């Protein structure tokens, strides 16, 4: 049998307490993303390969050394789910005793579904009301894909949260309210909002702006 392709890694954060609920984790940033969000903090990961890639064997060696100190590994990006090497990487990380998490935009819902048996937690980006996705991602049809990914997670029954980067140049209070209504009616329990930081680095989400959204998702959190 042909060996699985190597996971293409563009970065590694050795320790986080905020990216995998209840876990002390490392974050592996994977190369490649088919979408083009204006506010993307990780443009250097858009291409399938980058200038400062870390060999997967180095990541594994790092995780072997951290056994007992960390208990989770998050695969983020870019978009980790588009890489054919991800399933094997998840198996290897689990074999070291780590819990696994995926941060995903849901761009390939069918692949997400096949990954779920290898995952302990998922964070799914919800970028906009599903019919307005293209405004954020620049890619036609992206909203339908994210919708299908959400439906797959809702059927899964495992632990997940939905997350939205709020760029007020792209999302209005009405958009946030429409999203909250849709998520609530779909059965989503966890929704985290992250204000978009532009050049000045300042980002605040006014509670007044969120009043409509809170009416449908009272437990939404701001990070
Ligand atoms: S989906 Fe994520 S990684 Fe891809 S362009 Fe948008 S913000 Fe960047």
Boltz pocket constraint, residues with backbone or C-beta under 6 A from the ligand:
constraints:
  - pocket:
      binder: B
      contacts: [[A, 33], [A, 34], [A, 35], [A, 36], [A, 37], [A, 39], [A, 40], [A, 41], [A, 42], [A, 43], [A, 77], [A, 78], [A, 79], [A, 105]]
      max_distance: 6.0
